[in-house]
Every structure is written in structure tokens, then in C-alpha cells.
Amino acid sequence: MASGHLSIDEFLTRLTSLFESRRVAAHGSVFLTQKRLSPPDLPSGATDIPLPPSSPFQDLHPPHPLPVLIRATNGKSKEKKKDKTKISTVVQADELEGFFIKYAEVWKAGMSGLKKRDRSGRKKGKAKKKGAGPGDEQKLKEEMKVKEGKKG
């Protein structure tokens, strides 16, 4: 593993604590990213195998399975950089299935404490601004009848 990357078990433990700190604070974000690593032993643009004629991209056909870099951060801004937490791990291709099972458990547990967003006021405001919707035509006719009844 490259320097700065945690072991898989340590990463999952720290990810759990990162989710827990967001839940205790009752606000905040946790950003999770993953990407395939390019082979470290090959210089950029070099390849050991010939490219198929139909493929212009060499990285679509690697000679062997590539590891995956998994990162997590609490998303603090530049102003609060000292409070920002960044963790990462490298998972080899043969360990991916077991890792993703554990990762999904931690991820689901971290999501369980989230509150659903209250969008009730937002929907009502949009309906008024947009004008007549599918059910608004009947309401509009009834209001017109009531106004005409008051006039006469």
C-alpha cells in the first residue's frame, strides 16, 4: 500500500466514526469517492499489451485487474481546514467483493441516522409560482363561480 493509505479494517473503523461525528453534530456531510488506480509500475502512456484495433483507449483493457482507491472526507471548507478529516484506502482487485460487503454495512449504518428533508413548503411555493397545474383548473372554476355569486 502507498503511504498515507489506511488498512481496510482501519479505514472502515474510521469511516464509522466519521459517520457518527456527523450524526452527533446533527448536520454536515460525508463525501465518499472511489476510483480505479492506474498501474504504478508503468509510466504514463506505456502498455505491455497491444491495443485492440477497435479501442483507442489503452486503459479500457488492462493486462490484470487494477486496485481501487476509496476516499472519504467530512467536507469541511477551506476556512475550517484544520477540522477536515480525510481518509483513504487501496483495495486490491481480489479483495473487492469482501470489502464492498463490509463497506455497504458501514454505509447503511451511517445513513440510518439521517433525517428526511422537509420539502412541504417548497412544493407549495412552486405550485403557486408555476400557475395552473393538473388539479388547479377545477379549483379556479369554483373560485370564479363563488366570485360571480357574490357579485350578483
N, C-alpha and C positions, 0 to 999 in steps of 0.2 A: 504494500500500500504506500501511496505517496505521503509525504509528511503533511501534517495538518488534518488528515482524514482520521475519523474515529473508527474503531472496530464496529461491526454490525450491531452487536449487543449493546455497546456503549451508546451508539447513535440512537437506537430505539429507546433506551432509558432516558437520554437527554431530550428526545423528542416528546416523550410522555411528560416530562417536567415542563417543557416549553408550552405544551397544550394546557397543562394545569395552571401555569402562571397566567395565561390569557384568560382562563375561566375564573380565577380568583379576582383578577382585575376587572372582570365584567365587561371588558371591551378590548379591542386590539385585534391584530391579525397574525396569522401564521402562514407564511408562504412556503410551499413545497415545490421543488423543481427536480426534474430528473433529465439526464441526457446521456447519450452514448459517448464513451470516450474513444478517441482515435488511438490507434496503436502507438504506444510511446517509443517503441524501438525503430519505427520507420520515420524518416524525415518527411516533412510535409510534401505531398505530391508524389511520393515514391510508392511503388507497389511491387509485390513479389509475383503476383499472378497476372496474366494478360487479361485485359478487359474484354468482355463480350462485345462484339461489334455493334449490337443494338443499344448498349449502355454507354452514355458519355460520362457517367459519374463513377469513379472508382470506389467510393465508399458505400455504394449500394451492394457490392459483392465482396465483403471482407473474406480473407482466407480462413479465418477462425472467428468464433463468437467474441464479441467485444464486451468489456466490462461497462457497467452503468454507474454514473456519478449521481448520488442522491443528495440534495441540499435542502436545508430548512433554515428559516430566519423568522424573527418576530416582527420584521418590517418596520423597525424604528427609523425615523427620518434622520437626515444629516445633523440636525440640531441636537438630537439625542443619541449620537453615535456611540457614546460610551456605554449606553444601556442596550445597544443592539447585540443580539445573540445570533451567531452563525454556526451551524454545524453541518458536517458533510461526511459521507462515507462512500467507499467504492465497493460495488458488489460485483463479483466475478460472474460470468455467464452461467456457470454450473450451480451457483448458489441462489440464483434469481427467484426460482419458484418458492423456496422456503422463506426467503427474505420477504417477498411480497405478501405471503400469508401473515407473517408477524406484523409487517408494516400496515396492512389493512386493519388488523385488530387495534393497533395503536391509533390509527387514523380515525376509525369509527368511534373509539372511546373518547377521543379528543373532540369529536363533533357532537357527542351526546349532550354536552352542557350548553350548547348554543341555544339562544332564544330566536324564535321566528320573528322576522321583521314585521312591524305593524305598517301595513300599506293601506289601511282603510281610508284615511284622509286623503291619501294621494290619488286613489281611484275616483273618489267623488269629485275632486278638483278637476281631474282630467275630463270627466264626463260633462261637467258644466262648460268647460272651455271648448270642447270639441263640438258641442251643439247636439243636434238630434241624433240619437243612437237608435238601435233597433226597437226598443220599448218606449222611447220618448215620444213617438208620433201620437200614440193613444193618449198620453198624458197631456200633450199640447192641445189636442182636440177637446178634452174635458175642460181644460182651463179656459179655452175660448168660449165654450158653452156657458160656463159659470160667469164669465165677464159679460156676455151678451144678456144673460138672465138678470144681472144686476142693473144693467142699463135700462132695460125695458120694464 
